[in-house]
Amino acid sequence: MVPSSIRSPHRPDPPPGRPQARSLGFEAYSDPAVYADERARLFHPAVGPLFISHRSLLDGAGHAAGEADDRVLLTSEDGGTVRAFANVCTHAMRPLVASRERLSQACVTCPYHLWSFRRDGSFIGGPGMVLDPTQRDALGLREFPLVQWRGNFFAGAAAADEAFQRDLALVDGAFVSLGRSDWLDFADWRLIAAEEEVYQGDWKSFMEVYGDCYHVPPFHDGLASFADCDTLQWTFGDSVHLQALQLSAEQGRRSPNYRAWCDGLQRYYALRGEPEPKLAVIWSAFYPNLMIEFYNGLRVISVLVPQGPTAYLNRVRYYVPADMEALVPGLPATILAAYRETEVQDKALNESRHLGLARAQELGLDAATYLPNLSGPQPELGTVHFHTWWRRRMDWPAEGVGPASLPLP
């Protein structure tokens, strides 16, 4: 007979002066009620701040469903003004745009009964309809507040709040401090690939892994020989965090793809007559679900789209410098192969978390669901920061390991 409570082996407390962590309890994961609450508090385009899309995925289009949330319709007017609306026709509440296709028509037209709307959301009309101005005004699309930063669109009232604006300014300042403010500019970068894949598990597991540099050396041979985890630098805002790592002296030698990435970068910068940056990557996370990865030679926009309490979609877009293929033929494909090598490993890491949580519950383990390594350079501080943010935004009980407040550097 399995005891009702089995305690895991004791792990020592973090050294004095280090932050302690409150893991989320088992009840926070894969629960339909918790997921419904997350949809209302974290993934609501009227609340936000919620990433919707990047301008590069909308340019040339009159309107499109949101990249990160297809409940949202983005429209782009000829003058460049972008707006966000509920992607729901006011006639019978059907989706206006149901596909990932970018549309260039002058107006938004519902395919079911041909009700049409201008790009400012106002109602044009429908077949055989005669309405007075008051009735017509009442049938316009519901608009959400929208904020643009560096080509990224965030919806919700909180996107315009001072706290989020401070976060965006903090990110700008961090890139300046690292000497890489130019990395925030996507103007001379081109989209080379796009993919999406469904993961099994709670979407929070992905954000936990993303804020965890601890797993990189033992689990990602190629990446660990490209980015030096011993040089990890953290930056924390209210709802964002950054990890900056220098290029490794190993030059990617533990993976043929990463080695070719490093060799190709040397040729690329030499042909451009520029010194090669010493920075390998800046990983940025914007809670709840946006990651922008600024690699030396690659940009990746990755957004999680929850599909329910036990599944989520990872939608990924890859960019390289516009002149890279011409200068070093084949280098973009090599870099993409290296990234995907790590991506496959990360999927296994993420889905194993889902399996392990379920198994621990079945066995009746009475333990914290996450005990981060907070010694040395504190490689899992991103995960701790995310847990703390989630608790605050969800108004979650202050239970778990450690003190009520989490002091961060």
C-alpha positions as CSV (number, residue, x, y, z in Angstrom):
1,M,0.0,0.0,0.0
2,V,1.4,3.4,-1.0
3,P,1.6,5.9,1.9
4,S,-0.6,9.0,1.5
5,S,2.5,11.2,1.9
6,I,6.0,10.5,0.7
7,R,8.6,13.1,1.2
8,S,11.4,13.6,-1.2
9,P,15.0,13.6,0.0
10,H,15.9,16.9,1.7
11,R,17.8,19.5,-0.3
12,P,19.8,22.1,1.6
13,D,18.5,25.7,1.8
14,P,20.1,28.3,-0.4
15,P,23.1,30.1,1.0
16,P,22.3,33.1,3.3
17,G,21.5,36.2,1.5
18,R,20.3,34.4,-1.6
19,P,16.7,34.6,-2.7
20,Q,14.4,31.8,-1.9
21,A,11.6,30.5,-4.1
22,R,8.0,29.6,-3.9
23,S,7.2,26.9,-6.3
24,L,3.6,26.5,-7.6
25,G,1.7,23.7,-6.1
26,F,0.4,20.7,-8.0
27,E,-3.0,22.3,-8.2
28,A,-1.6,25.1,-10.4
29,Y,-0.9,22.8,-13.3
30,S,-3.3,21.2,-15.8
31,D,-6.4,22.2,-13.9
32,P,-9.3,23.3,-16.1
33,A,-10.5,25.8,-13.4
34,V,-7.0,27.4,-13.1
35,Y,-6.7,27.5,-16.9
36,A,-10.1,29.3,-17.2
37,D,-8.8,31.9,-14.6
38,E,-5.6,32.3,-16.6
39,R,-7.6,33.1,-19.7
40,A,-9.4,35.8,-17.9
41,R,-6.5,37.3,-16.0
42,L,-3.4,36.7,-18.2
43,F,-4.6,36.0,-21.8
44,H,-7.4,38.5,-22.2
45,P,-6.7,41.2,-24.9
46,A,-8.7,43.8,-23.0
47,V,-6.5,43.2,-19.9
48,G,-3.0,42.4,-21.1
49,P,-0.3,43.3,-21.6
50,L,-0.7,40.5,-24.2
51,F,1.5,40.1,-27.2
52,I,-0.5,39.9,-30.4
53,S,1.9,40.1,-33.4
54,H,5.0,41.6,-34.9
55,R,4.8,44.2,-37.6
56,S,6.9,42.0,-40.0
57,L,4.0,39.5,-40.0
58,L,1.5,42.2,-40.9
59,D,3.3,44.5,-43.4
60,G,1.5,44.5,-46.7
61,A,-1.7,43.1,-45.3
62,G,-4.9,45.0,-44.7
63,H,-5.9,42.7,-41.9
64,A,-5.0,39.4,-40.2
65,A,-5.8,37.3,-37.2
66,G,-3.4,37.9,-34.3
67,E,-0.3,35.9,-34.5
68,A,-0.5,35.0,-30.8
69,D,-4.2,35.1,-30.3
70,D,-6.6,34.5,-33.2
71,R,-9.5,36.0,-31.1
72,V,-7.9,39.3,-32.0
73,L,-8.1,40.9,-35.5
74,L,-5.4,43.3,-36.5
75,T,-6.0,45.9,-39.2
76,S,-3.4,48.1,-40.9
77,E,-4.5,51.3,-42.6
78,D,-2.7,52.9,-45.5
79,G,-1.0,55.4,-43.2
80,G,0.5,52.6,-41.1
81,T,-2.0,52.8,-38.2
82,V,-2.6,49.4,-36.7
83,R,-5.6,48.6,-34.5
84,A,-6.8,45.5,-32.6
85,F,-10.4,44.3,-32.6
86,A,-12.4,41.3,-31.4
87,N,-12.3,38.8,-34.3
88,V,-16.0,38.3,-34.1
89,C,-18.7,39.5,-36.5
90,T,-21.4,41.5,-34.8
91,H,-24.1,39.8,-36.8
92,A,-24.0,36.3,-35.4
93,M,-20.8,36.1,-33.4
94,R,-18.9,34.1,-36.0
95,P,-15.1,34.6,-36.5
96,L,-14.4,37.1,-39.2
97,V,-11.0,35.8,-40.1
98,A,-10.5,32.1,-39.4
99,S,-7.1,31.4,-41.2
100,R,-3.5,32.4,-40.7
101,E,-3.7,34.2,-44.1
102,R,-2.8,37.9,-44.3
103,L,-5.6,39.7,-46.3
104,S,-5.2,42.8,-48.3
105,Q,-8.8,43.8,-49.0
106,A,-9.9,47.3,-48.4
107,C,-12.4,46.2,-45.8
108,V,-13.0,43.2,-43.5
109,T,-15.9,41.0,-44.8
110,C,-17.5,38.2,-42.9
111,P,-17.5,35.1,-45.3
112,Y,-20.9,33.8,-44.0
113,H,-23.3,36.7,-44.7
114,L,-21.0,39.4,-46.2
115,W,-21.3,41.9,-43.4
116,S,-18.4,44.3,-43.9
117,F,-16.3,46.5,-41.6
118,R,-13.8,49.3,-42.3
119,R,-10.3,48.9,-41.0
120,D,-11.2,51.4,-38.2
121,G,-13.7,48.8,-37.0
122,S,-16.8,50.8,-38.1
123,F,-19.7,48.9,-39.7
124,I,-20.2,49.4,-43.5
125,G,-23.3,47.2,-44.0
126,G,-24.7,43.9,-45.1
127,P,-26.8,42.6,-48.0
128,G,-30.3,44.2,-48.0
129,M,-29.8,46.2,-44.8
130,V,-31.1,49.7,-44.2
131,L,-29.9,51.2,-40.9
132,D,-29.9,54.6,-39.3
133,P,-26.6,56.0,-38.1
134,T,-27.2,55.1,-34.5
135,Q,-27.9,51.5,-35.4
136,R,-24.8,51.4,-37.7
137,D,-22.5,52.8,-35.0
138,A,-23.7,50.1,-32.5
139,L,-22.6,47.3,-34.9
140,G,-18.9,48.3,-35.0
141,L,-16.2,45.9,-33.9
142,R,-15.1,45.9,-30.3
143,E,-11.6,47.6,-30.1
144,F,-8.8,46.7,-27.7
145,P,-6.1,49.1,-26.6
146,L,-2.9,48.5,-28.5
147,V,0.7,49.5,-27.8
148,Q,3.7,49.1,-30.2
149,W,7.2,48.6,-29.1
150,R,10.1,47.8,-31.5
151,G,7.6,46.4,-34.0
152,N,5.8,44.3,-31.5
153,F,2.1,44.8,-30.7
154,F,0.8,44.3,-27.2
155,A,-3.0,44.5,-26.4
156,G,-4.8,45.4,-23.2
157,A,-5.2,48.3,-20.9
158,A,-2.2,47.2,-18.9
159,A,0.0,47.5,-22.0
160,A,-0.2,51.3,-21.6
161,D,0.3,51.3,-17.9
162,E,3.4,52.8,-16.3
163,A,4.6,49.4,-15.1
164,F,4.8,47.9,-18.5
165,Q,6.2,51.0,-20.1
166,R,9.0,50.9,-17.5
167,D,9.6,47.3,-18.4
168,L,10.0,48.2,-22.1
169,A,12.3,51.1,-21.2
170,L,14.3,48.6,-19.0
171,V,14.8,46.3,-21.9
172,D,15.9,49.2,-24.1
173,G,18.4,50.2,-21.4
174,A,19.7,46.7,-20.9
175,F,20.6,46.4,-24.6
176,V,22.3,49.8,-24.5
177,S,24.3,48.6,-21.4
178,L,25.4,45.5,-23.3
179,G,26.4,47.5,-26.3
180,R,23.9,45.9,-28.5
181,S,21.1,48.4,-29.0
182,D,21.3,47.6,-32.7
183,W,20.0,44.1,-32.0
184,L,16.6,45.4,-31.3
185,D,16.1,46.6,-34.9
186,F,14.6,44.1,-37.3
187,A,14.7,46.4,-40.3
188,D,17.5,44.6,-42.1
189,W,16.4,41.1,-41.2
190,R,14.3,38.7,-43.2
191,L,12.0,36.0,-42.2
192,I,13.4,32.6,-43.4
193,A,11.2,30.0,-41.7
194,A,8.1,29.6,-39.6
195,E,6.7,26.7,-37.8
196,E,4.3,25.7,-35.0
197,E,4.2,22.6,-32.9
198,V,1.8,21.3,-30.2
199,Y,3.4,20.4,-26.9
200,Q,1.7,18.3,-24.3
201,G,1.5,19.9,-20.8
202,D,0.8,23.1,-19.1
203,W,2.0,26.2,-20.9
204,K,3.8,27.4,-17.7
205,S,6.2,24.5,-18.0
206,F,7.7,26.1,-21.1
207,M,8.2,29.4,-19.4
208,E,9.9,27.6,-16.5
209,V,12.4,26.0,-18.8
210,Y,13.0,29.3,-20.7
211,G,13.9,31.0,-17.4
212,D,16.2,28.1,-16.4
213,C,19.9,28.4,-17.6
214,Y,20.8,25.6,-15.2
215,H,19.7,22.8,-17.6
216,V,21.8,24.1,-20.6
217,P,25.3,22.7,-19.7
218,P,24.1,19.1,-18.9
219,F,21.3,18.9,-21.5
220,H,22.4,21.0,-24.6
221,D,25.9,20.1,-25.7
222,G,25.8,22.2,-28.8
223,L,24.2,25.3,-27.2
224,A,26.4,25.1,-24.1
225,S,29.5,25.2,-26.4
226,F,28.1,28.2,-28.2
227,A,26.9,30.3,-25.3
228,D,29.0,30.4,-22.1
229,C,26.6,29.9,-19.1
230,D,29.3,31.0,-16.7
231,T,28.9,34.6,-18.1
232,L,25.1,34.7,-17.4
233,Q,23.8,38.2,-16.6
234,W,20.2,38.7,-15.5
235,T,17.9,41.7,-15.9
236,F,14.5,41.8,-14.2
237,G,11.5,44.0,-14.7
238,D,7.9,43.7,-13.4
239,S,6.8,41.3,-16.2
240,V,10.0,40.7,-18.2
241,H,13.4,39.1,-17.7
242,L,16.6,39.0,-19.8
243,Q,19.5,36.6,-19.9
244,A,22.7,37.7,-21.6
245,L,25.5,35.2,-22.3
246,Q,28.9,35.7,-24.0
247,L,30.2,33.5,-26.9
248,S,31.9,30.4,-25.6
249,A,35.6,29.9,-26.1
250,E,34.6,26.3,-27.3
251,Q,33.2,27.9,-30.5
252,G,30.4,25.3,-30.7
253,R,32.8,22.4,-31.0
254,R,30.4,19.9,-29.3
255,S,28.0,20.0,-32.2
256,P,28.8,20.2,-36.0
257,N,25.9,22.6,-36.5
258,Y,27.0,25.0,-33.8
259,R,30.6,24.7,-34.9
260,A,29.6,25.7,-38.4
261,W,27.5,28.5,-37.0
262,C,30.6,29.9,-35.2
263,D,32.8,29.5,-38.2
264,G,30.2,31.1,-40.5
265,L,29.9,34.1,-38.2
266,Q,33.6,34.7,-38.4
267,R,33.4,34.7,-42.2
268,Y,30.2,36.8,-42.3
269,Y,31.6,39.6,-40.1
270,A,35.0,39.5,-41.9
271,L,33.2,40.0,-45.3
272,R,31.3,42.9,-43.8
273,G,34.5,44.4,-42.5
274,E,33.1,44.5,-38.9
275,P,34.4,43.1,-35.6
276,E,32.5,40.0,-34.4
277,P,30.3,40.7,-31.4
278,K,31.4,38.8,-28.3
279,L,27.8,38.3,-27.2
280,A,26.2,35.0,-28.0
281,V,22.6,35.6,-27.1
282,I,20.1,37.7,-25.2
283,W,17.1,35.7,-24.2
284,S,14.1,37.9,-23.4
285,A,10.8,36.8,-21.9
286,F,7.7,39.0,-21.8
287,Y,5.1,37.3,-19.6
288,P,2.9,35.5,-20.0
289,N,4.0,33.9,-23.2
290,L,6.3,35.8,-25.5
291,M,10.0,35.1,-26.0
292,I,12.3,37.1,-28.4
293,E,15.7,35.5,-28.7
294,F,18.5,37.7,-30.0
295,Y,21.3,35.4,-31.1
296,N,24.5,36.4,-32.8
297,G,23.3,35.9,-36.4
298,L,19.7,34.9,-35.6
299,R,16.4,36.3,-34.2
300,V,13.6,34.1,-33.0
301,I,10.1,35.2,-32.0
302,S,8.4,32.4,-30.1
303,V,4.9,32.7,-28.7
304,L,2.9,30.1,-26.7
305,V,-0.8,29.8,-27.6
306,P,-2.5,27.7,-24.9
307,Q,-4.8,25.1,-26.3
308,G,-6.3,24.0,-23.0
309,P,-5.0,23.0,-19.6
310,T,-2.8,20.2,-20.9
311,A,-1.6,21.4,-24.4
312,Y,-0.2,24.5,-26.0
313,L,1.0,25.6,-29.4
314,N,4.6,26.9,-29.8
315,R,4.5,29.3,-32.8
316,V,8.0,30.2,-33.9
317,R,9.4,32.7,-36.5
318,Y,13.1,32.8,-37.6
319,Y,15.0,35.8,-39.0
320,V,18.5,36.3,-40.3
321,P,20.4,39.4,-41.6
322,A,19.2,40.2,-45.2
323,D,22.7,39.9,-46.6
324,M,23.8,36.7,-44.8
325,E,22.9,34.2,-47.5
326,A,24.6,36.2,-50.2
327,L,27.8,36.7,-48.2
328,V,28.0,33.2,-46.7
329,P,25.9,30.8,-48.7
330,G,24.2,28.2,-46.6
331,L,24.9,29.9,-43.3
332,P,21.2,30.7,-42.5
333,A,20.3,27.0,-43.0
334,T,23.1,25.9,-40.8
335,I,22.1,28.3,-38.0
336,L,18.5,27.1,-38.3
337,A,19.6,23.4,-38.1
338,A,21.6,24.2,-34.9
339,Y,18.7,26.0,-33.3
340,R,16.3,23.1,-34.1
341,E,18.8,20.7,-32.6
342,T,18.3,22.4,-29.3
343,E,14.6,22.9,-29.9
344,V,14.0,19.1,-30.1
345,Q,15.8,18.7,-26.8
346,D,13.8,21.4,-25.2
347,K,10.5,19.7,-26.3
348,A,11.6,16.6,-24.5
349,L,12.5,18.6,-21.4
350,N,9.1,20.4,-21.4
351,E,7.0,17.4,-21.9
352,S,8.9,15.4,-19.3
353,R,7.9,18.0,-16.8
354,H,4.2,17.3,-17.6
355,L,4.8,13.6,-17.2
356,G,6.7,14.0,-13.9
357,L,4.1,16.2,-12.3
358,A,1.4,13.7,-13.1
359,R,3.5,10.8,-11.8
360,A,4.4,12.7,-8.6
361,Q,0.7,13.3,-7.9
362,E,-0.2,9.7,-8.6
363,L,2.5,8.6,-6.1
364,G,1.3,11.0,-3.5
365,L,4.6,12.8,-3.2
366,D,4.5,15.7,-0.7
367,A,7.2,18.0,-2.0
368,A,7.7,21.3,-3.7
369,T,7.0,21.0,-7.4
370,Y,10.2,23.0,-8.3
371,L,13.4,23.4,-6.2
372,P,15.6,25.8,-8.2
373,N,19.4,26.0,-7.9
374,L,20.0,29.5,-6.4
375,S,23.7,29.1,-5.7
376,G,26.5,30.5,-7.7
377,P,25.2,32.6,-10.6
378,Q,21.7,31.6,-9.6
379,P,20.9,30.0,-13.0
380,E,17.2,29.5,-12.4
381,L,16.3,33.0,-11.3
382,G,14.1,33.5,-14.4
383,T,11.9,30.6,-13.3
384,V,11.6,32.0,-9.8
385,H,10.8,35.4,-11.2
386,F,8.1,33.9,-13.4
387,H,6.5,32.0,-10.5
388,T,6.4,35.1,-8.4
389,W,4.8,37.1,-11.3
390,W,2.2,34.4,-11.9
391,R,1.3,34.2,-8.2
392,R,0.8,38.0,-8.1
393,R,-1.2,38.2,-11.3
394,M,-3.4,35.2,-10.4
395,D,-3.9,36.4,-6.8
396,W,-2.6,32.9,-5.8
397,P,-2.2,31.9,-2.1
398,A,1.3,32.6,-0.7
399,E,2.2,28.9,-0.1
400,G,5.2,26.9,-0.9
401,V,8.9,27.1,0.0
402,G,10.6,30.2,1.3
403,P,9.5,33.6,2.4
404,A,6.4,35.6,1.2
405,S,8.5,38.1,-0.7
406,L,11.3,37.3,-3.2
407,P,14.3,39.6,-3.2
408,L,15.9,39.7,-6.6
409,P,19.2,41.3,-7.6
